Amino acid sequence: MKPELMLLAINALIVLVAYFFIYPKYCGQNVSRMIQYDLLLSVLALVIAANLFWGSQYAFQFFQWEMNWFWF
């Protein structure tokens, strides 16, 4: 699997779990709690990506631009 697709799949999985399980069960109508969980899940996505690609020299392609894992 290409690294770009792997990162997109990880983020899609996190979004699906968040919107269909975590937010309805733990946040309800509380927007500030949703913001807190969203921040936590965003950090989780960055930690997973860093664990996979930190130090790699792979150049991620975003249309015609090349960038590292963090900016992708």
RAQUI-V207083 format. One record per pair of residues at least 24 apart in sequence whose ideal C-beta (glycine too) atoms are under 10 Angstrom apart, sorted by sequence separation. I is the first residue (numbers start at 1). J is the second residue. D is the distance in Angstrom with one decimal. If there is no record, write none. Layout:
I&J&D  I&J&D
This chain:
17&41&8.2  18&42&9.8  46&70&7.6  15&41&8.2  18&44&9.9  14&41&5.5  14&42&8.4  11&41&9.6  14&44&6.7  15&45&9.1  11&42&9.4  14&45&5.4  13&45&9.5  10&44&9.4  11&45&5.5  14&48&8.4  10&45&6.5  13&48&9.9  11&48&9.1  7&45&8.4  10&48&5.7  11&49&8.6  10&49&7.2  7&48&8.6  6&48&9.8  7&49&5.8  10&52&8.5  6&49&9.0  7&52&8.0  3&49&9.4  6&52&7.3  7&53&8.0  6&53&9.1  3&52&7.7  3&53&6.6  3&56&8.1  7&60&7.7  4&58&9.3  3&58&5.7  2&58&9.7  3&59&9.8  4&60&5.6  3&60&6.6  4&61&6.5  2&60&9.3  3&61&9.6  4&62&8.0  2&61&9.0  7&69&7.0  8&72&9.1  4&69&9.5  7&72&6.3  3&69&7.6  4&72&6.8  3&72&8.6
